[in-house]
Amino acid sequence: MLTIEQLDIAAKEIAEQLRVNGPEFMKRHEELMEDIEKAGEGLSEKNKGHASAV
């Protein structure tokens, strides 16, 4: 089993490999967030006039 410190080191190494916060990563992140927002807007339009689930 890994310690918290070992997990922290592993997470930092993975983030470096993925270039998290790098320009390419952030560009793709923004694209995905825009797609998610558009999908949510589409669902809102589709469900107009219907009761929403709570």
N, CA, C and O atoms as a Tinker XYZ file with bonds, in Angstrom:
   216  protein
     1  N      0.846000   -1.174000    0.000000    73     2
     2  CA     0.000000    0.000000    0.000000    64     1     3
     3  C      0.893000    1.240000    0.000000    63     2     4     5
     4  O      1.933000    1.275000    0.657000    81     3
     5  N      0.465000    2.251000   -0.749000    73     3     6
     6  CA     1.239000    3.480000   -0.852000    64     5     7
     7  C      0.890000    4.447000    0.272000    63     6     8     9
     8  O     -0.242000    4.496000    0.754000    81     7
     9  N      1.887000    5.203000    0.668000    73     7    10
    10  CA     1.640000    6.252000    1.660000    64     9    11
    11  C      1.088000    7.475000    0.945000    63    10    12    13
    12  O      1.117000    7.551000   -0.284000    81    11
    13  N      0.594000    8.416000    1.705000    73    11    14
    14  CA     0.094000    9.676000    1.139000    64    13    15
    15  C      1.216000   10.370000    0.361000    63    14    16    17
    16  O      0.986000   10.899000   -0.727000    81    15
    17  N      2.411000   10.365000    0.914000    73    15    18
    18  CA     3.542000   11.013000    0.260000    64    17    19
    19  C      3.856000   10.350000   -1.079000    63    18    20    21
    20  O      4.140000   11.033000   -2.063000    81    19
    21  N      3.804000    9.013000   -1.115000    73    19    22
    22  CA     4.073000    8.292000   -2.359000    64    21    23
    23  C      2.995000    8.581000   -3.404000    63    22    24    25
    24  O      3.300000    8.749000   -4.585000    81    23
    25  N      1.741000    8.638000   -2.968000    73    23    26
    26  CA     0.646000    8.968000   -3.882000    64    25    27
    27  C      0.806000   10.388000   -4.428000    63    26    28    29
    28  O      0.559000   10.635000   -5.608000    81    27
    29  N      1.216000   11.304000   -3.575000    73    27    30
    30  CA     1.419000   12.686000   -3.984000    64    29    31
    31  C      2.514000   12.780000   -5.051000    63    30    32    33
    32  O      2.359000   13.484000   -6.049000    81    31
    33  N      3.604000   12.073000   -4.833000    73    31    34
    34  CA     4.704000   12.056000   -5.802000    64    33    35
    35  C      4.234000   11.447000   -7.123000    63    34    36    37
    36  O      4.534000   11.976000   -8.194000    81    35
    37  N      3.504000   10.345000   -7.048000    73    35    38
    38  CA     3.006000    9.681000   -8.256000    64    37    39
    39  C      2.060000   10.606000   -9.023000    63    38    40    41
    40  O      2.130000   10.683000  -10.250000    81    39
    41  N      1.184000   11.302000   -8.313000    73    39    42
    42  CA     0.242000   12.214000   -8.964000    64    41    43
    43  C      0.981000   13.355000   -9.657000    63    42    44    45
    44  O      0.620000   13.744000  -10.768000    81    43
    45  N      2.005000   13.888000   -9.013000    73    43    46
    46  CA     2.796000   14.964000   -9.615000    64    45    47
    47  C      3.509000   14.473000  -10.876000    63    46    48    49
    48  O      3.576000   15.193000  -11.871000    81    47
    49  N      4.037000   13.252000  -10.835000    73    47    50
    50  CA     4.719000   12.695000  -12.004000    64    49    51
    51  C      3.745000   12.495000  -13.166000    63    50    52    53
    52  O      4.076000   12.776000  -14.318000    81    51
    53  N      2.559000   12.015000  -12.858000    73    51    54
    54  CA     1.543000   11.814000  -13.904000    64    53    55
    55  C      1.120000   13.154000  -14.492000    63    54    56    57
    56  O      0.968000   13.277000  -15.707000    81    55
    57  N      0.928000   14.152000  -13.646000    73    55    58
    58  CA     0.554000   15.489000  -14.126000    64    57    59
    59  C      1.628000   16.043000  -15.059000    63    58    60    61
    60  O      1.309000   16.672000  -16.068000    81    59
    61  N      2.884000   15.816000  -14.731000    73    59    62
    62  CA     3.975000   16.267000  -15.600000    64    61    63
    63  C      3.946000   15.534000  -16.929000    63    62    64    65
    64  O      4.152000   16.145000  -17.977000    81    63
    65  N      3.693000   14.232000  -16.901000    73    63    66
    66  CA     3.632000   13.451000  -18.135000    64    65    67
    67  C      2.491000   13.923000  -19.028000    63    66    68    69
    68  O      2.637000   13.971000  -20.250000    81    67
    69  N      1.374000   14.265000  -18.435000    73    67    70
    70  CA     0.204000   14.721000  -19.191000    64    69    71
    71  C      0.309000   16.192000  -19.579000    63    70    72    73
    72  O     -0.510000   16.710000  -20.339000    81    71
    73  N      1.327000   16.851000  -19.046000    73    71    74
    74  CA     1.523000   18.288000  -19.269000    64    73    75
    75  C      0.289000   19.093000  -18.852000    63    74    76    77
    76  O     -0.156000   20.005000  -19.548000    81    75
    77  N     -0.240000   18.715000  -17.692000    73    75    78
    78  CA    -1.389000   19.422000  -17.137000    64    77    79
    79  C     -0.999000   20.887000  -16.978000    63    78    80    81
    80  O      0.104000   21.200000  -16.530000    81    79
    81  N     -1.902000   21.771000  -17.342000    73    79    82
    82  CA    -1.717000   23.222000  -17.332000    64    81    83
    83  C     -0.846000   23.710000  -18.486000    63    82    84    85
    84  O     -0.579000   24.907000  -18.587000    81    83
    85  N     -0.397000   22.800000  -19.362000    73    83    86
    86  CA     0.305000   23.216000  -20.563000    64    85    87
    87  C     -0.698000   23.776000  -21.561000    63    86    88    89
    88  O     -1.897000   23.530000  -21.426000    81    87
    89  N     -0.242000   24.516000  -22.546000    73    87    90
    90  CA    -1.167000   25.162000  -23.485000    64    89    91
    91  C     -2.054000   24.178000  -24.252000    63    90    92    93
    92  O     -3.239000   24.450000  -24.441000    81    91
    93  N     -1.518000   23.059000  -24.692000    73    91    94
    94  CA    -2.323000   22.083000  -25.437000    64    93    95
    95  C     -3.382000   21.454000  -24.538000    63    94    96    97
    96  O     -4.537000   21.301000  -24.937000    81    95
    97  N     -2.985000   21.096000  -23.338000    73    95    98
    98  CA    -3.915000   20.491000  -22.379000    64    97    99
    99  C     -5.039000   21.465000  -22.062000    63    98   100   101
   100  O     -6.210000   21.085000  -22.062000    81    99
   101  N     -4.691000   22.721000  -21.791000    73    99   102
   102  CA    -5.694000   23.715000  -21.422000    64   101   103
   103  C     -6.615000   24.029000  -22.598000    63   102   104   105
   104  O     -7.810000   24.249000  -22.398000    81   103
   105  N     -6.084000   24.053000  -23.816000    73   103   106
   106  CA    -6.908000   24.298000  -24.991000    64   105   107
   107  C     -7.957000   23.199000  -25.126000    63   106   108   109
   108  O     -9.135000   23.477000  -25.352000    81   107
   109  N     -7.519000   21.950000  -24.987000    73   107   110
   110  CA    -8.447000   20.826000  -25.111000    64   109   111
   111  C     -9.466000   20.841000  -23.973000    63   110   112   113
   112  O    -10.639000   20.531000  -24.181000    81   111
   113  N     -9.024000   21.196000  -22.794000    73   111   114
   114  CA    -9.923000   21.293000  -21.640000    64   113   115
   115  C    -11.038000   22.310000  -21.933000    63   114   116   117
   116  O    -12.215000   22.039000  -21.697000    81   115
   117  N    -10.651000   23.470000  -22.445000    73   115   118
   118  CA   -11.642000   24.504000  -22.766000    64   117   119
   119  C    -12.610000   24.020000  -23.835000    63   118   120   121
   120  O    -13.810000   24.280000  -23.748000    81   119
   121  N    -12.097000   23.314000  -24.848000    73   119   122
   122  CA   -12.964000   22.773000  -25.895000    64   121   123
   123  C    -13.991000   21.804000  -25.305000    63   122   124   125
   124  O    -15.172000   21.853000  -25.646000    81   123
   125  N    -13.527000   20.932000  -24.423000    73   123   126
   126  CA   -14.426000   19.965000  -23.802000    64   125   127
   127  C    -15.473000   20.649000  -22.928000    63   126   128   129
   128  O    -16.643000   20.265000  -22.938000    81   127
   129  N    -15.056000   21.654000  -22.182000    73   127   130
   130  CA   -15.997000   22.367000  -21.324000    64   129   131
   131  C    -17.058000   23.086000  -22.167000    63   130   132   133
   132  O    -18.227000   23.128000  -21.786000    81   131
   133  N    -16.654000   23.646000  -23.304000    73   131   134
   134  CA   -17.619000   24.291000  -24.200000    64   133   135
   135  C    -18.608000   23.269000  -24.749000    63   134   136   137
   136  O    -19.807000   23.536000  -24.826000    81   135
   137  N    -18.096000   22.085000  -25.134000    73   135   138
   138  CA   -18.977000   21.028000  -25.640000    64   137   139
   139  C    -19.985000   20.597000  -24.582000    63   138   140   141
   140  O    -21.155000   20.369000  -24.890000    81   139
   141  N    -19.537000   20.486000  -23.351000    73   139   142
   142  CA   -20.421000   20.090000  -22.253000    64   141   143
   143  C    -21.487000   21.153000  -22.033000    63   142   144   145
   144  O    -22.656000   20.833000  -21.818000    81   143
   145  N    -21.085000   22.410000  -22.088000    73   143   146
   146  CA   -22.042000   23.501000  -21.903000    64   145   147
   147  C    -23.090000   23.497000  -23.023000    63   146   148   149
   148  O    -24.282000   23.664000  -22.764000    81   147
   149  N    -22.641000   23.307000  -24.257000    73   147   150
   150  CA   -23.567000   23.257000  -25.391000    64   149   151
   151  C    -24.532000   22.081000  -25.257000    63   150   152   153
   152  O    -25.721000   22.211000  -25.545000    81   151
   153  N    -24.018000   20.941000  -24.821000    73   151   154
   154  CA   -24.875000   19.767000  -24.651000    64   153   155
   155  C    -25.933000   20.043000  -23.588000    63   154   156   157
   156  O    -27.094000   19.669000  -23.753000    81   155
   157  N    -25.539000   20.687000  -22.516000    73   155   158
   158  CA   -26.488000   21.029000  -21.459000    64   157   159
   159  C    -27.555000   21.994000  -21.944000    63   158   160   161
   160  O    -28.723000   21.877000  -21.573000    81   159
   161  N    -27.150000   22.951000  -22.776000    73   159   162
   162  CA   -28.121000   23.896000  -23.333000    64   161   163
   163  C    -29.100000   23.167000  -24.239000    63   162   164   165
   164  O    -30.294000   23.468000  -24.237000    81   163
   165  N    -28.605000   22.217000  -25.006000    73   163   166
   166  CA   -29.474000   21.436000  -25.879000    64   165   167
   167  C    -30.485000   20.644000  -25.090000    63   166   168   169
   168  O    -31.640000   20.520000  -25.499000    81   167
   169  N    -30.065000   20.108000  -23.967000    73   167   170
   170  CA   -30.997000   19.355000  -23.122000    64   169   171
   171  C    -32.055000   20.286000  -22.550000    63   170   172   173
   172  O    -33.224000   19.916000  -22.442000    81   171
   173  N    -31.645000   21.482000  -22.188000    73   171   174
   174  CA   -32.611000   22.437000  -21.644000    64   173   175
   175  C    -33.668000   22.758000  -22.680000    63   174   176   177
   176  O    -34.856000   22.806000  -22.359000    81   175
   177  N    -33.255000   22.978000  -23.914000    73   175   178
   178  CA   -34.202000   23.288000  -24.986000    64   177   179
   179  C    -35.132000   22.103000  -25.238000    63   178   180   181
   180  O    -36.334000   22.282000  -25.437000    81   179
   181  N    -34.577000   20.902000  -25.230000    73   179   182
   182  CA   -35.354000   19.701000  -25.512000    64   181   183
   183  C    -36.427000   19.465000  -24.461000    63   182   184   185
   184  O    -37.510000   18.969000  -24.772000    81   183
   185  N    -36.127000   19.816000  -23.226000    73   183   186
   186  CA   -37.029000   19.515000  -22.113000    64   185   187
   187  C    -37.933000   20.666000  -21.736000    63   186   188   189
   188  O    -38.602000   20.602000  -20.705000    81   187
   189  N    -37.977000   21.722000  -22.539000    73   187   190
   190  CA   -38.870000   22.840000  -22.206000    64   189   191
   191  C    -40.308000   22.357000  -22.140000    63   190   192   193
   192  O    -40.755000   21.590000  -22.993000    81   191
   193  N    -41.020000   22.806000  -21.132000    73   191   194
   194  CA   -42.410000   22.431000  -20.997000    64   193   195
   195  C    -42.631000   21.130000  -20.250000    63   194   196   197
   196  O    -43.773000   20.752000  -19.987000    81   195
   197  N    -41.562000   20.447000  -19.906000    73   195   198
   198  CA   -41.692000   19.181000  -19.167000    64   197   199
   199  C    -41.217000   19.404000  -17.731000    63   198   200   201
   200  O    -40.351000   20.241000  -17.478000    81   199
   201  N    -41.778000   18.664000  -16.819000    73   199   202
   202  CA   -41.362000   18.738000  -15.425000    64   201   203
   203  C    -39.931000   18.241000  -15.298000    63   202   204   205
   204  O    -39.545000   17.270000  -15.949000    81   203
   205  N    -39.155000   18.899000  -14.469000    73   203   206
   206  CA   -37.782000   18.450000  -14.286000    64   205   207
   207  C    -37.688000   17.475000  -13.120000    63   206   208   209
   208  O    -38.438000   17.558000  -12.148000    81   207
   209  N    -36.758000   16.565000  -13.246000    73   207   210
   210  CA   -36.535000   15.584000  -12.181000    64   209   211
   211  C    -35.753000   16.264000  -11.054000    63   210   212   213
   212  O    -34.852000   17.064000  -11.308000    81   211
   213  N    -36.096000   15.948000   -9.843000    73   211   214
   214  CA   -35.411000   16.543000   -8.711000    64   213   215
   215  C    -34.698000   15.472000   -7.944000    63   214   216
   216  O    -34.049000   15.761000   -6.938000    81   215
